[in-house]
């Protein structure tokens, strides 16, 4: 505490700095996790875009001659 029982913002109480650093580390880990999840989402969306493009193409079924019975 500072003068007159007030907290000095430039000198946080003991333990406050460690708590703040843990909070910052947790926020960084969350940010990294979100970034990885966004990258995975973009990858999955890309796969679906390719599938959508393939589904729009008209494909003619191959013609096979009728099979003859071996009997």
CHARMM-style PDB file with segment names, atoms N, HN, CA, C and O in Angstrom:
ATOM      1  N   UNK     1       0.832  -1.177   0.000  1.00  0.00      PROA
ATOM      2  CA  UNK     1       0.000   0.000   0.000  1.00  0.00      PROA
ATOM      3  C   UNK     1       0.874   1.237   0.000  1.00  0.00      PROA
ATOM      4  O   UNK     1       2.005   1.234   0.488  1.00  0.00      PROA
ATOM      5  N   UNK     2       0.323   2.278  -0.555  1.00  0.00      PROA
ATOM      6  HN  UNK     2      -0.595   2.281  -0.951  1.00  0.00      PROA
ATOM      7  CA  UNK     2       1.055   3.527  -0.628  1.00  0.00      PROA
ATOM      8  C   UNK     2       0.767   4.393   0.580  1.00  0.00      PROA
ATOM      9  O   UNK     2       0.410   3.903   1.651  1.00  0.00      PROA
ATOM     10  N   UNK     3       0.928   5.681   0.385  1.00  0.00      PROA
ATOM     11  HN  UNK     3       1.218   6.079  -0.485  1.00  0.00      PROA
ATOM     12  CA  UNK     3       0.690   6.618   1.476  1.00  0.00      PROA
ATOM     13  C   UNK     3      -0.786   6.650   1.831  1.00  0.00      PROA
ATOM     14  O   UNK     3      -1.636   6.604   0.941  1.00  0.00      PROA
ATOM     15  N   UNK     4      -1.102   6.728   3.108  1.00  0.00      PROA
ATOM     16  HN  UNK     4      -0.411   6.766   3.831  1.00  0.00      PROA
ATOM     17  CA  UNK     4      -2.477   6.857   3.557  1.00  0.00      PROA
ATOM     18  C   UNK     4      -3.323   5.621   3.290  1.00  0.00      PROA
ATOM     19  O   UNK     4      -4.548   5.724   3.228  1.00  0.00      PROA
ATOM     20  N   UNK     5      -2.703   4.454   3.130  1.00  0.00      PROA
ATOM     21  HN  UNK     5      -1.707   4.371   3.180  1.00  0.00      PROA
ATOM     22  CA  UNK     5      -3.455   3.222   2.929  1.00  0.00      PROA
ATOM     23  C   UNK     5      -3.942   3.015   1.501  1.00  0.00      PROA
ATOM     24  O   UNK     5      -4.715   2.091   1.245  1.00  0.00      PROA
ATOM     25  N   UNK     6      -3.508   3.854   0.570  1.00  0.00      PROA
ATOM     26  HN  UNK     6      -2.881   4.604   0.778  1.00  0.00      PROA
ATOM     27  CA  UNK     6      -3.938   3.700  -0.824  1.00  0.00      PROA
ATOM     28  C   UNK     6      -2.985   2.770  -1.568  1.00  0.00      PROA
ATOM     29  O   UNK     6      -1.807   2.660  -1.227  1.00  0.00      PROA
ATOM     30  N   UNK     7      -3.519   2.102  -2.595  1.00  0.00      PROA
ATOM     31  HN  UNK     7      -4.476   2.192  -2.872  1.00  0.00      PROA
ATOM     32  CA  UNK     7      -2.703   1.215  -3.427  1.00  0.00      PROA
ATOM     33  C   UNK     7      -2.019   2.055  -4.488  1.00  0.00      PROA
ATOM     34  O   UNK     7      -2.662   2.846  -5.178  1.00  0.00      PROA
ATOM     35  N   UNK     8      -0.714   1.879  -4.614  1.00  0.00      PROA
ATOM     36  HN  UNK     8      -0.192   1.236  -4.054  1.00  0.00      PROA
ATOM     37  CA  UNK     8       0.051   2.587  -5.632  1.00  0.00      PROA
ATOM     38  C   UNK     8      -0.012   1.768  -6.917  1.00  0.00      PROA
ATOM     39  O   UNK     8       0.473   0.637  -6.936  1.00  0.00      PROA
ATOM     40  N   UNK     9      -0.600   2.305  -8.003  1.00  0.00      PROA
ATOM     41  HN  UNK     9      -0.995   3.224  -7.988  1.00  0.00      PROA
ATOM     42  CA  UNK     9      -0.720   1.523  -9.237  1.00  0.00      PROA
ATOM     43  C   UNK     9       0.624   1.180  -9.868  1.00  0.00      PROA
ATOM     44  O   UNK     9       0.705   0.246 -10.666  1.00  0.00      PROA
ATOM     45  N   UNK    10       1.684   1.919  -9.525  1.00  0.00      PROA
ATOM     46  HN  UNK    10       1.618   2.677  -8.877  1.00  0.00      PROA
ATOM     47  CA  UNK    10       2.999   1.651 -10.102  1.00  0.00      PROA
ATOM     48  C   UNK    10       3.743   0.568  -9.343  1.00  0.00      PROA
ATOM     49  O   UNK    10       4.737   0.038  -9.840  1.00  0.00      PROA
ATOM     50  N   UNK    11       3.289   0.238  -8.174  1.00  0.00      PROA
ATOM     51  HN  UNK    11       2.482   0.669  -7.771  1.00  0.00      PROA
ATOM     52  CA  UNK    11       3.902  -0.818  -7.366  1.00  0.00      PROA
ATOM     53  C   UNK    11       2.787  -1.709  -6.830  1.00  0.00      PROA
ATOM     54  O   UNK    11       2.327  -1.518  -5.704  1.00  0.00      PROA
ATOM     55  N   UNK    12       2.348  -2.689  -7.634  1.00  0.00      PROA
ATOM     56  HN  UNK    12       2.722  -2.844  -8.549  1.00  0.00      PROA
ATOM     57  CA  UNK    12       1.247  -3.545  -7.187  1.00  0.00      PROA
ATOM     58  C   UNK    12       1.650  -4.358  -5.964  1.00  0.00      PROA
ATOM     59  O   UNK    12       2.836  -4.610  -5.747  1.00  0.00      PROA
ATOM     60  N   UNK    13       0.671  -4.770  -5.167  1.00  0.00      PROA
ATOM     61  HN  UNK    13      -0.292  -4.566  -5.343  1.00  0.00      PROA
ATOM     62  CA  UNK    13       0.976  -5.575  -3.978  1.00  0.00      PROA
ATOM     63  C   UNK    13       1.636  -6.896  -4.367  1.00  0.00      PROA
ATOM     64  O   UNK    13       1.514  -7.346  -5.506  1.00  0.00      PROA
ATOM     65  N   UNK    14       2.330  -7.510  -3.423  1.00  0.00      PROA
ATOM     66  HN  UNK    14       2.430  -7.145  -2.498  1.00  0.00      PROA
ATOM     67  CA  UNK    14       2.992  -8.789  -3.670  1.00  0.00      PROA
ATOM     68  C   UNK    14       1.965  -9.810  -4.152  1.00  0.00      PROA
ATOM     69  O   UNK    14       0.850  -9.865  -3.634  1.00  0.00      PROA
ATOM     70  N   UNK    15       2.334 -10.599  -5.120  1.00  0.00      PROA
ATOM     71  HN  UNK    15       3.240 -10.554  -5.541  1.00  0.00      PROA
ATOM     72  CA  UNK    15       1.440 -11.624  -5.648  1.00  0.00      PROA
ATOM     73  C   UNK    15       0.566 -11.117  -6.782  1.00  0.00      PROA
ATOM     74  O   UNK    15       0.118 -11.900  -7.619  1.00  0.00      PROA
ATOM     75  N   UNK    16       0.324  -9.833  -6.815  1.00  0.00      PROA
ATOM     76  HN  UNK    16       0.688  -9.197  -6.135  1.00  0.00      PROA
ATOM     77  CA  UNK    16      -0.521  -9.256  -7.866  1.00  0.00      PROA
ATOM     78  C   UNK    16       0.170  -9.361  -9.228  1.00  0.00      PROA
ATOM     79  O   UNK    16      -0.472  -9.632 -10.243  1.00  0.00      PROA
ATOM     80  N   UNK    17       1.484  -9.143  -9.235  1.00  0.00      PROA
ATOM     81  HN  UNK    17       2.006  -8.923  -8.411  1.00  0.00      PROA
ATOM     82  CA  UNK    17       2.237  -9.228 -10.488  1.00  0.00      PROA
ATOM     83  C   UNK    17       2.186 -10.652 -11.042  1.00  0.00      PROA
ATOM     84  O   UNK    17       1.967 -10.845 -12.238  1.00  0.00      PROA
ATOM     85  N   UNK    18       2.387 -11.650 -10.177  1.00  0.00      PROA
ATOM     86  HN  UNK    18       2.565 -11.493  -9.206  1.00  0.00      PROA
ATOM     87  CA  UNK    18       2.346 -13.043 -10.611  1.00  0.00      PROA
ATOM     88  C   UNK    18       0.960 -13.406 -11.124  1.00  0.00      PROA
ATOM     89  O   UNK    18       0.827 -14.110 -12.125  1.00  0.00      PROA
ATOM     90  N   UNK    19      -0.070 -12.924 -10.438  1.00  0.00      PROA
ATOM     91  HN  UNK    19       0.039 -12.352  -9.625  1.00  0.00      PROA
ATOM     92  CA  UNK    19      -1.438 -13.196 -10.866  1.00  0.00      PROA
ATOM     93  C   UNK    19      -1.699 -12.581 -12.241  1.00  0.00      PROA
ATOM     94  O   UNK    19      -2.326 -13.195 -13.103  1.00  0.00      PROA
ATOM     95  N   UNK    20      -1.209 -11.370 -12.424  1.00  0.00      PROA
ATOM     96  HN  UNK    20      -0.699 -10.871 -11.723  1.00  0.00      PROA
ATOM     97  CA  UNK    20      -1.387 -10.692 -13.707  1.00  0.00      PROA
ATOM     98  C   UNK    20      -0.632 -11.433 -14.812  1.00  0.00      PROA
ATOM     99  O   UNK    20      -1.153 -11.584 -15.917  1.00  0.00      PROA
ATOM    100  N   UNK    21       0.578 -11.894 -14.530  1.00  0.00      PROA
ATOM    101  HN  UNK    21       1.001 -11.771 -13.633  1.00  0.00      PROA
ATOM    102  CA  UNK    21       1.349 -12.644 -15.521  1.00  0.00      PROA
ATOM    103  C   UNK    21       0.663 -13.962 -15.879  1.00  0.00      PROA
ATOM    104  O   UNK    21       0.645 -14.352 -17.047  1.00  0.00      PROA
ATOM    105  N   UNK    22       0.092 -14.654 -14.876  1.00  0.00      PROA
ATOM    106  HN  UNK    22       0.106 -14.337 -13.927  1.00  0.00      PROA
ATOM    107  CA  UNK    22      -0.649 -15.885 -15.159  1.00  0.00      PROA
ATOM    108  C   UNK    22      -1.863 -15.586 -16.035  1.00  0.00      PROA
ATOM    109  O   UNK    22      -2.175 -16.346 -16.952  1.00  0.00      PROA
ATOM    110  N   UNK    23      -2.545 -14.477 -15.749  1.00  0.00      PROA
ATOM    111  HN  UNK    23      -2.292 -13.860 -15.004  1.00  0.00      PROA
ATOM    112  CA  UNK    23      -3.706 -14.080 -16.546  1.00  0.00      PROA
ATOM    113  C   UNK    23      -3.283 -13.799 -17.989  1.00  0.00      PROA
ATOM    114  O   UNK    23      -3.957 -14.223 -18.928  1.00  0.00      PROA
ATOM    115  N   UNK    24      -2.168 -13.085 -18.166  1.00  0.00      PROA
ATOM    116  HN  UNK    24      -1.620 -12.741 -17.404  1.00  0.00      PROA
ATOM    117  CA  UNK    24      -1.679 -12.791 -19.514  1.00  0.00      PROA
ATOM    118  C   UNK    24      -1.315 -14.080 -20.251  1.00  0.00      PROA
ATOM    119  O   UNK    24      -1.607 -14.223 -21.438  1.00  0.00      PROA
ATOM    120  N   UNK    25      -0.677 -15.016 -19.548  1.00  0.00      PROA
ATOM    121  HN  UNK    25      -0.439 -14.900 -18.584  1.00  0.00      PROA
ATOM    122  CA  UNK    25      -0.318 -16.291 -20.162  1.00  0.00      PROA
ATOM    123  C   UNK    25      -1.571 -17.063 -20.580  1.00  0.00      PROA
ATOM    124  O   UNK    25      -1.610 -17.650 -21.661  1.00  0.00      PROA
ATOM    125  N   UNK    26      -2.592 -17.061 -19.721  1.00  0.00      PROA
ATOM    126  HN  UNK    26      -2.560 -16.584 -18.843  1.00  0.00      PROA
ATOM    127  CA  UNK    26      -3.842 -17.734 -20.040  1.00  0.00      PROA
ATOM    128  C   UNK    26      -4.499 -17.098 -21.272  1.00  0.00      PROA
ATOM    129  O   UNK    26      -5.010 -17.806 -22.140  1.00  0.00      PROA
ATOM    130  N   UNK    27      -4.484 -15.779 -21.347  1.00  0.00      PROA
ATOM    131  HN  UNK    27      -4.068 -15.203 -20.642  1.00  0.00      PROA
ATOM    132  CA  UNK    27      -5.073 -15.093 -22.499  1.00  0.00      PROA
ATOM    133  C   UNK    27      -4.288 -15.416 -23.771  1.00  0.00      PROA
ATOM    134  O   UNK    27      -4.889 -15.579 -24.833  1.00  0.00      PROA
ATOM    135  N   UNK    28      -2.969 -15.511 -23.686  1.00  0.00      PROA
ATOM    136  HN  UNK    28      -2.481 -15.378 -22.824  1.00  0.00      PROA
ATOM    137  CA  UNK    28      -2.144 -15.849 -24.852  1.00  0.00      PROA
ATOM    138  C   UNK    28      -2.459 -17.271 -25.323  1.00  0.00      PROA
ATOM    139  O   UNK    28      -2.597 -17.516 -26.522  1.00  0.00      PROA
ATOM    140  N   UNK    29      -2.571 -18.209 -24.373  1.00  0.00      PROA
ATOM    141  HN  UNK    29      -2.459 -18.010 -23.399  1.00  0.00      PROA
ATOM    142  CA  UNK    29      -2.899 -19.584 -24.732  1.00  0.00      PROA
ATOM    143  C   UNK    29      -4.272 -19.654 -25.391  1.00  0.00      PROA
ATOM    144  O   UNK    29      -4.462 -20.400 -26.351  1.00  0.00      PROA
ATOM    145  N   UNK    30      -5.223 -18.887 -24.885  1.00  0.00      PROA
ATOM    146  HN  UNK    30      -5.068 -18.281 -24.104  1.00  0.00      PROA
ATOM    147  CA  UNK    30      -6.556 -18.858 -25.487  1.00  0.00      PROA
ATOM    148  C   UNK    30      -6.477 -18.304 -26.906  1.00  0.00      PROA
ATOM    149  O   UNK    30      -7.123 -18.819 -27.819  1.00  0.00      PROA
ATOM    150  N   UNK    31      -5.685 -17.258 -27.083  1.00  0.00      PROA
ATOM    151  HN  UNK    31      -5.160 -16.840 -26.342  1.00  0.00      PROA
ATOM    152  CA  UNK    31      -5.517 -16.665 -28.416  1.00  0.00      PROA
ATOM    153  C   UNK    31      -4.921 -17.695 -29.376  1.00  0.00      PROA
ATOM    154  O   UNK    31      -5.392 -17.836 -30.504  1.00  0.00      PROA
ATOM    155  N   UNK    32      -3.894 -18.409 -28.937  1.00  0.00      PROA
ATOM    156  HN  UNK    32      -3.511 -18.294 -28.021  1.00  0.00      PROA
ATOM    157  CA  UNK    32      -3.251 -19.420 -29.777  1.00  0.00      PROA
ATOM    158  C   UNK    32      -4.238 -20.535 -30.121  1.00  0.00      PROA
ATOM    159  O   UNK    32      -4.286 -21.003 -31.258  1.00  0.00      PROA
ATOM    160  N   UNK    33      -5.018 -20.951 -29.137  1.00  0.00      PROA
ATOM    161  HN  UNK    33      -4.979 -20.571 -28.213  1.00  0.00      PROA
ATOM    162  CA  UNK    33      -6.012 -22.002 -29.361  1.00  0.00      PROA
ATOM    163  C   UNK    33      -7.050 -21.544 -30.379  1.00  0.00      PROA
ATOM    164  O   UNK    33      -7.431 -22.305 -31.268  1.00  0.00      PROA
ATOM    165  N   UNK    34      -7.504 -20.309 -30.250  1.00  0.00      PROA
ATOM    166  HN  UNK    34      -7.195 -19.690 -29.528  1.00  0.00      PROA
ATOM    167  CA  UNK    34      -8.477 -19.765 -31.203  1.00  0.00      PROA
ATOM    168  C   UNK    34      -7.885 -19.699 -32.600  1.00  0.00      PROA
ATOM    169  O   UNK    34      -8.570 -19.996 -33.578  1.00  0.00      PROA
ATOM    170  N   UNK    35      -6.625 -19.314 -32.703  1.00  0.00      PROA
ATOM    171  HN  UNK    35      -6.068 -19.072 -31.909  1.00  0.00      PROA
ATOM    172  CA  UNK    35      -5.971 -19.220 -34.012  1.00  0.00      PROA
ATOM    173  C   UNK    35      -5.877 -20.601 -34.661  1.00  0.00      PROA
ATOM    174  O   UNK    35      -6.110 -20.742 -35.862  1.00  0.00      PROA
ATOM    175  N   UNK    36      -5.533 -21.626 -33.864  1.00  0.00      PROA
ATOM    176  HN  UNK    36      -5.344 -21.512 -32.889  1.00  0.00      PROA
ATOM    177  CA  UNK    36      -5.466 -22.987 -34.411  1.00  0.00      PROA
ATOM    178  C   UNK    36      -6.850 -23.451 -34.866  1.00  0.00      PROA
ATOM    179  O   UNK    36      -6.987 -24.068 -35.923  1.00  0.00      PROA
ATOM    180  N   UNK    37      -7.862 -23.154 -34.075  1.00  0.00      PROA
ATOM    181  HN  UNK    37      -7.751 -22.653 -33.216  1.00  0.00      PROA
ATOM    182  CA  UNK    37      -9.227 -23.560 -34.425  1.00  0.00      PROA
ATOM    183  C   UNK    37      -9.695 -22.855 -35.697  1.00  0.00      PROA
ATOM    184  O   UNK    37     -10.360 -23.465 -36.534  1.00  0.00      PROA
ATOM    185  N   UNK    38      -9.355 -21.586 -35.843  1.00  0.00      PROA
ATOM    186  HN  UNK    38      -8.816 -21.090 -35.163  1.00  0.00      PROA
ATOM    187  CA  UNK    38      -9.718 -20.854 -37.058  1.00  0.00      PROA
ATOM    188  C   UNK    38      -9.015 -21.449 -38.280  1.00  0.00      PROA
ATOM    189  O   UNK    38      -9.608 -21.536 -39.354  1.00  0.00      PROA
ATOM    190  N   UNK    39      -7.764 -21.855 -38.122  1.00  0.00      PROA
ATOM    191  HN  UNK    39      -7.282 -21.785 -37.248  1.00  0.00      PROA
ATOM    192  CA  UNK    39      -7.035 -22.472 -39.235  1.00  0.00      PROA
ATOM    193  C   UNK    39      -7.691 -23.796 -39.629  1.00  0.00      PROA
ATOM    194  O   UNK    39      -7.842 -24.087 -40.815  1.00  0.00      PROA
ATOM    195  N   UNK    40      -8.082 -24.599 -38.631  1.00  0.00      PROA
ATOM    196  HN  UNK    40      -7.960 -24.363 -37.667  1.00  0.00      PROA
ATOM    197  CA  UNK    40      -8.767 -25.855 -38.930  1.00  0.00      PROA
ATOM    198  C   UNK    40     -10.097 -25.599 -39.621  1.00  0.00      PROA
ATOM    199  O   UNK    40     -10.467 -26.314 -40.553  1.00  0.00      PROA
ATOM    200  N   UNK    41     -10.813 -24.583 -39.166  1.00  0.00      PROA
ATOM    201  HN  UNK    41     -10.512 -24.003 -38.409  1.00  0.00      PROA
ATOM    202  CA  UNK    41     -12.103 -24.247 -39.774  1.00  0.00      PROA
ATOM    203  C   UNK    41     -11.917 -23.854 -41.231  1.00  0.00      PROA
ATOM    204  O   UNK    41     -12.682 -24.284 -42.095  1.00  0.00      PROA
ATOM    205  N   UNK    42     -10.896 -23.030 -41.510  1.00  0.00      PROA
ATOM    206  HN  UNK    42     -10.274 -22.681 -40.809  1.00  0.00      PROA
ATOM    207  CA  UNK    42     -10.631 -22.637 -42.900  1.00  0.00      PROA
ATOM    208  C   UNK    42     -10.312 -23.860 -43.756  1.00  0.00      PROA
ATOM    209  O   UNK    42     -10.740 -23.946 -44.907  1.00  0.00      PROA
ATOM    210  N   UNK    43      -9.566 -24.796 -43.198  1.00  0.00      PROA
ATOM    211  HN  UNK    43      -9.218 -24.727 -42.263  1.00  0.00      PROA
ATOM    212  CA  UNK    43      -9.212 -26.011 -43.934  1.00  0.00      PROA
ATOM    213  C   UNK    43     -10.462 -26.836 -44.260  1.00  0.00      PROA
ATOM    214  O   UNK    43     -10.614 -27.315 -45.383  1.00  0.00      PROA
ATOM    215  N   UNK    44     -11.348 -27.001 -43.287  1.00  0.00      PROA
ATOM    216  HN  UNK    44     -11.224 -26.612 -42.374  1.00  0.00      PROA
ATOM    217  CA  UNK    44     -12.579 -27.765 -43.508  1.00  0.00      PROA
ATOM    218  C   UNK    44     -13.467 -27.063 -44.527  1.00  0.00      PROA
ATOM    219  O   UNK    44     -14.044 -27.713 -45.399  1.00  0.00      PROA
ATOM    220  N   UNK    45     -13.581 -25.747 -44.426  1.00  0.00      PROA
ATOM    221  HN  UNK    45     -13.113 -25.219 -43.718  1.00  0.00      PROA
ATOM    222  CA  UNK    45     -14.379 -24.993 -45.395  1.00  0.00      PROA
ATOM    223  C   UNK    45     -13.804 -25.180 -46.795  1.00  0.00      PROA
ATOM    224  O   UNK    45     -14.556 -25.314 -47.760  1.00  0.00      PROA
ATOM    225  N   UNK    46     -12.490 -25.191 -46.913  1.00  0.00      PROA
ATOM    226  HN  UNK    46     -11.878 -25.082 -46.129  1.00  0.00      PROA
ATOM    227  CA  UNK    46     -11.849 -25.419 -48.207  1.00  0.00      PROA
ATOM    228  C   UNK    46     -12.222 -26.771 -48.791  1.00  0.00      PROA
ATOM    229  O   UNK    46     -12.471 -26.881 -49.992  1.00  0.00      PROA
ATOM    230  N   UNK    47     -12.262 -27.796 -47.958  1.00  0.00      PROA
ATOM    231  HN  UNK    47     -12.060 -27.707 -46.983  1.00  0.00      PROA
ATOM    232  CA  UNK    47     -12.645 -29.131 -48.428  1.00  0.00      PROA
ATOM    233  C   UNK    47     -14.082 -29.103 -48.940  1.00  0.00      PROA
ATOM    234  O   UNK    47     -14.378 -29.661 -49.997  1.00  0.00      PROA
ATOM    235  N   UNK    48     -14.976 -28.452 -48.192  1.00  0.00      PROA
ATOM    236  HN  UNK    48     -14.736 -27.998 -47.334  1.00  0.00      PROA
ATOM    237  CA  UNK    48     -16.368 -28.381 -48.626  1.00  0.00      PROA
ATOM    238  C   UNK    48     -16.526 -27.556 -49.898  1.00  0.00      PROA
ATOM    239  O   UNK    48     -17.390 -27.853 -50.723  1.00  0.00      PROA
ATOM    240  N   UNK    49     -15.708 -26.532 -50.066  1.00  0.00      PROA
ATOM    241  HN  UNK    49     -15.006 -26.290 -49.396  1.00  0.00      PROA
ATOM    242  CA  UNK    49     -15.769 -25.751 -51.307  1.00  0.00      PROA
ATOM    243  C   UNK    49     -15.375 -26.607 -52.505  1.00  0.00      PROA
ATOM    244  O   UNK    49     -15.997 -26.520 -53.563  1.00  0.00      PROA
ATOM    245  N   UNK    50     -14.346 -27.430 -52.343  1.00  0.00      PROA
ATOM    246  HN  UNK    50     -13.840 -27.501 -51.484  1.00  0.00      PROA
ATOM    247  CA  UNK    50     -13.934 -28.337 -53.425  1.00  0.00      PROA
ATOM    248  C   UNK    50     -15.052 -29.336 -53.720  1.00  0.00      PROA
ATOM    249  O   UNK    50     -15.365 -29.597 -54.881  1.00  0.00      PROA
ATOM    250  N   UNK    51     -15.647 -29.890 -52.675  1.00  0.00      PROA
ATOM    251  HN  UNK    51     -15.393 -29.679 -51.731  1.00  0.00      PROA
ATOM    252  CA  UNK    51     -16.746 -30.838 -52.876  1.00  0.00      PROA
ATOM    253  C   UNK    51     -17.931 -30.171 -53.571  1.00  0.00      PROA
ATOM    254  O   UNK    51     -18.559 -30.773 -54.442  1.00  0.00      PROA
ATOM    255  N   UNK    52     -18.237 -28.935 -53.193  1.00  0.00      PROA
ATOM    256  HN  UNK    52     -17.727 -28.446 -52.485  1.00  0.00      PROA
ATOM    257  CA  UNK    52     -19.341 -28.210 -53.833  1.00  0.00      PROA
ATOM    258  C   UNK    52     -19.041 -27.989 -55.309  1.00  0.00      PROA
ATOM    259  O   UNK    52     -19.923 -28.143 -56.154  1.00  0.00      PROA
ATOM    260  N   UNK    53     -17.811 -27.631 -55.618  1.00  0.00      PROA
ATOM    261  HN  UNK    53     -17.095 -27.505 -54.932  1.00  0.00      PROA
ATOM    262  CA  UNK    53     -17.421 -27.419 -57.020  1.00  0.00      PROA
ATOM    263  C   UNK    53     -17.550 -28.720 -57.811  1.00  0.00      PROA
ATOM    264  O   UNK    53     -18.059 -28.720 -58.931  1.00  0.00      PROA
ATOM    265  N   UNK    54     -17.098 -29.810 -57.238  1.00  0.00      PROA
ATOM    266  HN  UNK    54     -16.685 -29.811 -56.327  1.00  0.00      PROA
ATOM    267  CA  UNK    54     -17.212 -31.103 -57.918  1.00  0.00      PROA
ATOM    268  C   UNK    54     -18.675 -31.502 -58.121  1.00  0.00      PROA
ATOM    269  O   UNK    54     -19.023 -32.087 -59.147  1.00  0.00      PROA
ATOM    270  N   UNK    55     -19.519 -31.189 -57.155  1.00  0.00      PROA
ATOM    271  HN  UNK    55     -19.235 -30.714 -56.322  1.00  0.00      PROA
ATOM    272  CA  UNK    55     -20.928 -31.579 -57.273  1.00  0.00      PROA
ATOM    273  C   UNK    55     -21.657 -30.767 -58.341  1.00  0.00      PROA
ATOM    274  O   UNK    55     -22.703 -31.202 -58.823  1.00  0.00      PROA
ATOM    275  N   UNK    56     -21.141 -29.612 -58.720  1.00  0.00      PROA
ATOM    276  HN  UNK    56     -20.291 -29.259 -58.329  1.00  0.00      PROA
ATOM    277  CA  UNK    56     -21.780 -28.783 -59.741  1.00  0.00      PROA
ATOM    278  C   UNK    56     -21.458 -29.260 -61.158  1.00  0.00      PROA
ATOM    279  O   UNK    56     -22.147 -28.887 -62.108  1.00  0.00      PROA
ATOM    280  N   UNK    57     -20.442 -30.059 -61.302  1.00  0.00      PROA
ATOM    281  HN  UNK    57     -19.882 -30.362 -60.531  1.00  0.00      PROA
ATOM    282  CA  UNK    57     -20.055 -30.546 -62.629  1.00  0.00      PROA
ATOM    283  C   UNK    57     -21.020 -31.625 -63.098  1.00  0.00      PROA
ATOM    284  O   UNK    57     -21.457 -32.480 -62.329  1.00  0.00      PROA
ATOM    285  N   UNK    58     -21.332 -31.556 -64.373  1.00  0.00      PROA
ATOM    286  HN  UNK    58     -20.977 -30.861 -64.998  1.00  0.00      PROA
ATOM    287  CA  UNK    58     -22.192 -32.597 -64.942  1.00  0.00      PROA
ATOM    288  C   UNK    58     -21.285 -33.724 -65.425  1.00  0.00      PROA
ATOM    289  O   UNK    58     -20.341 -33.511 -66.185  1.00  0.00      PROA
ATOM    290  N   UNK    59     -21.595 -34.894 -64.972  1.00  0.00      PROA
ATOM    291  HN  UNK    59     -22.363 -35.067 -64.355  1.00  0.00      PROA
ATOM    292  CA  UNK    59     -20.798 -36.058 -65.336  1.00  0.00      PROA
ATOM    293  C   UNK    59     -21.723 -37.060 -66.016  1.00  0.00      PROA
ATOM    294  O   UNK    59     -22.766 -37.433 -65.480  1.00  0.00      PROA
ATOM    295  N   UNK    60     -21.324 -37.478 -67.189  1.00  0.00      PROA
ATOM    296  HN  UNK    60     -20.477 -37.175 -67.625  1.00  0.00      PROA
ATOM    297  CA  UNK    60     -22.090 -38.504 -67.905  1.00  0.00      PROA
ATOM    298  C   UNK    60     -21.683 -39.874 -67.377  1.00  0.00      PROA
ATOM    299  O   UNK    60     -20.501 -40.183 -67.223  1.00  0.00      PROA
ATOM    300  N   UNK    61     -22.687 -40.670 -67.110  1.00  0.00      PROA
ATOM    301  HN  UNK    61     -23.647 -40.419 -67.235  1.00  0.00      PROA
ATOM    302  CA  UNK    61     -22.406 -42.032 -66.654  1.00  0.00      PROA
ATOM    303  C   UNK    61     -21.838 -42.830 -67.820  1.00  0.00      PROA
ATOM    304  O   UNK    61     -22.312 -42.687 -68.947  1.00  0.00      PROA
ATOM    305  N   UNK    62     -20.846 -43.656 -67.576  1.00  0.00      PROA
ATOM    306  HN  UNK    62     -20.461 -43.772 -66.660  1.00  0.00      PROA
ATOM    307  CA  UNK    62     -20.281 -44.458 -68.664  1.00  0.00      PROA
ATOM    308  C   UNK    62     -21.303 -45.489 -69.157  1.00  0.00      PROA
ATOM    309  O   UNK    62     -22.123 -45.995 -68.391  1.00  0.00      PROA
ATOM    310  N   UNK    63     -21.229 -45.774 -70.430  1.00  0.00      PROA
ATOM    311  HN  UNK    63     -20.563 -45.362 -71.053  1.00  0.00      PROA
ATOM    312  CA  UNK    63     -22.143 -46.763 -71.008  1.00  0.00      PROA
ATOM    313  C   UNK    63     -21.412 -48.096 -71.123  1.00  0.00      PROA
ATOM    314  O   UNK    63     -20.357 -48.196 -71.750  1.00  0.00      PROA
ATOM    315  N   UNK    64     -21.988 -49.097 -70.514  1.00  0.00      PROA
ATOM    316  HN  UNK    64     -22.845 -49.016 -70.005  1.00  0.00      PROA
ATOM    317  CA  UNK    64     -21.426 -50.439 -70.581  1.00  0.00      PROA
ATOM    318  C   UNK    64     -22.385 -51.317 -71.379  1.00  0.00      PROA
ATOM    319  O   UNK    64     -23.598 -51.242 -71.182  1.00  0.00      PROA
ATOM    320  N   UNK    65     -21.864 -52.141 -72.269  1.00  0.00      PROA
ATOM    321  HN  UNK    65     -20.879 -52.203 -72.430  1.00  0.00      PROA
ATOM    322  CA  UNK    65     -22.760 -53.043 -73.006  1.00  0.00      PROA
ATOM    323  C   UNK    65     -23.404 -54.040 -72.047  1.00  0.00      PROA
ATOM    324  O   UNK    65     -22.804 -54.407 -71.037  1.00  0.00      PROA
ATOM    325  N   UNK    66     -24.618 -54.475 -72.359  1.00  0.00      PROA
ATOM    326  HN  UNK    66     -25.105 -54.177 -73.180  1.00  0.00      PROA
ATOM    327  CA  UNK    66     -25.276 -55.443 -71.467  1.00  0.00      PROA
ATOM    328  C   UNK    66     -24.443 -56.715 -71.340  1.00  0.00      PROA
ATOM    329  O   UNK    66     -23.815 -57.174 -72.294  1.00  0.00      PROA
ATOM    330  N   UNK    67     -24.460 -57.250 -70.169  1.00  0.00      PROA
ATOM    331  HN  UNK    67     -24.970 -56.878 -69.393  1.00  0.00      PROA
ATOM    332  CA  UNK    67     -23.700 -58.486 -69.936  1.00  0.00      PROA
ATOM    333  C   UNK    67     -24.467 -59.670 -70.499  1.00  0.00      PROA
ATOM    334  O   UNK    67     -25.695 -59.729 -70.450  1.00  0.00      PROA
ATOM    335  N   UNK    68     -23.722 -60.583 -71.020  1.00  0.00      PROA
ATOM    336  HN  UNK    68     -22.723 -60.535 -71.060  1.00  0.00      PROA
ATOM    337  CA  UNK    68     -24.347 -61.811 -71.523  1.00  0.00      PROA
ATOM    338  C   UNK    68     -24.253 -62.886 -70.458  1.00  0.00      PROA
ATOM    339  O   UNK    68     -23.241 -63.025 -69.772  1.00  0.00      PROA
ATOM    340  N   UNK    69     -25.305 -63.624 -70.341  1.00  0.00      PROA
ATOM    341  HN  UNK    69     -26.128 -63.512 -70.898  1.00  0.00      PROA
ATOM    342  CA  UNK    69     -25.339 -64.683 -69.348  1.00  0.00      PROA
ATOM    343  C   UNK    69     -24.381 -65.804 -69.765  1.00  0.00      PROA
ATOM    344  O   UNK    69     -24.352 -66.180 -70.937  1.00  0.00      PROA
ATOM    345  N   UNK    70     -23.606 -66.335 -68.835  1.00  0.00      PROA
ATOM    346  HN  UNK    70     -23.630 -66.029 -67.883  1.00  0.00      PROA
ATOM    347  CA  UNK    70     -22.687 -67.421 -69.196  1.00  0.00      PROA
ATOM    348  C   UNK    70     -23.417 -68.739 -69.428  1.00  0.00      PROA
ATOM    349  O   UNK    70     -22.748 -69.697 -69.817  1.00  0.00      PROA
ATOM    350  N   UNK    71     -24.698 -68.874 -69.231  1.00  0.00      PROA
ATOM    351  HN  UNK    71     -25.242 -68.096 -68.916  1.00  0.00      PROA
ATOM    352  CA  UNK    71     -25.440 -70.129 -69.414  1.00  0.00      PROA
ATOM    353  C   UNK    71     -25.853 -70.307 -70.809  1.00  0.00      PROA
ATOM    354  OT1 UNK    71     -26.487 -71.309 -71.142  1.00  0.00      PROA
TER     355      UNK     71
END
